[in-house]
Amino acid sequence: MLTSCVAKRATTTTFVVEHTNYGWSVWVGTERMGLFVTQRQALDDVKKRRAELAAKGKRSSVVVTGSEPVTAGRRFSHTYWSRR
């Protein structure tokens, strides 16, 4: 009897976090996993998904493209909101 041992190569799930005109998209391959307002929200979601994969013994990586736009903060004029 002849037997052979074939080692399976572990696949790595790659999460892509990219800045779009609509917010931050999280992709795995061609499947969009979510769309978020901030980069932090997108990365938190990826962190949760990676922890789930790690618990199953699976490998993953993250690729981030783009950067969070720099804003001076949100300031609203009180007179704009008041009704006089």
C-alpha positions in Angstrom: 0.0 0.0 0.0 1.3 3.4 -1.0 0.3 6.5 0.9 1.3 10.1 0.3 1.3 13.0 2.7 0.0 16.2 1.2 0.4 19.3 3.3 -2.2 21.9 2.8 -1.0 25.5 2.5 -2.7 27.7 5.0 -4.6 30.5 3.3 -4.4 34.0 4.6 -7.5 36.2 4.5 -6.6 39.7 3.5 -8.8 42.6 4.6 -8.5 45.7 2.5 -9.5 49.0 4.2 -9.8 51.8 1.7 -10.9 55.4 1.7 -13.7 56.1 -0.8 -15.9 59.1 -1.7 -18.5 57.6 0.6 -16.4 56.6 3.6 -14.2 53.7 4.5 -14.8 50.4 2.8 -13.7 47.0 4.2 -13.2 44.4 1.5 -12.2 40.7 1.5 -11.4 39.8 -2.1 -14.3 41.1 -4.2 -16.8 41.1 -1.3 -17.4 44.3 0.5 -17.8 43.6 4.2 -18.9 47.1 5.3 -18.8 50.8 4.8 -17.9 53.1 7.7 -17.9 56.8 8.3 -14.4 56.8 9.9 -11.2 54.9 9.5 -11.3 54.0 13.2 -14.7 52.3 12.8 -13.5 50.3 9.8 -10.3 49.2 11.6 -12.3 48.2 14.7 -14.6 46.0 12.6 -11.5 44.4 11.0 -10.0 43.8 14.4 -13.2 42.0 15.5 -13.2 39.9 12.3 -9.5 39.0 12.6 -10.1 37.9 16.2 -12.9 35.5 15.0 -10.6 34.0 12.4 -7.7 33.7 14.9 -10.0 31.8 17.3 -10.6 29.3 14.5 -6.8 29.0 13.9 -6.9 31.0 10.6 -4.5 33.6 9.5 -5.3 37.1 8.3 -3.7 40.4 7.3 -4.7 44.0 6.8 -3.9 46.4 4.0 -5.0 50.1 4.4 -5.1 52.5 1.5 -5.7 56.2 1.8 -5.8 58.3 5.0 -8.2 60.0 7.2 -8.9 63.6 5.9 -7.6 66.2 8.3 -10.4 68.5 9.6 -10.2 71.5 11.9 -13.1 70.2 13.9 -16.8 70.7 13.6 -18.0 74.2 14.6 -21.5 75.2 14.3 -22.7 78.8 14.6 -25.2 79.3 17.4 -27.0 81.9 15.4 -27.5 79.4 12.5 -29.5 77.1 14.8 -31.4 79.7 16.7 -34.8 80.9 15.8 -35.2 84.6 16.4 
